[in-house]
Amino acid sequence: MRIKLSNEKKASFRLSILLFLLISIPAIGFTYYLFGNNKSIVYNQPNEKRESFQDSISKKFIFYIEDGDEWLNQGKFENALFQYKKALELDTNNFSTHYRICLAYSYLYRYDNLFCQEGKTHLEETLQKFPNESKLNDFKIFY
């Protein structure tokens, strides 16, 4: 009787091991297939990194402009000026950024009587860089 129980336990154990192997080996193979074979991704990384770098610059630029606009609307002109200057570092040829900086300087001068010389200097540089933009002439009255 004891031998019979012992043989049944051994058979049950062997069956358990066999089922475990039948389930785990395909699962390991499938996992390796899904996550272990990324050679194609490695070859494409330089282009993806370049594109993601350009995307991150444009996202930062948009963030700085939008954040500066929010600060400007709240009357926090120095904070807006800071954000606009950060955006200008990313794209120095953007007229809209230069215009916003002149606007922030004009508000600072008009309401807080600050940064008069810096605003005048930036306005003159912007007028030299963008001579055909008539919008900038509106700022001349502040300096």
Summary of the structure (lengths in Angstrom):
residues: 143
radius of gyration: 33.4
end to end distance: 108.8
largest distance: 110.2
contacts: 356
relative contact order: 0.07
helix: 87%
strand: 0%
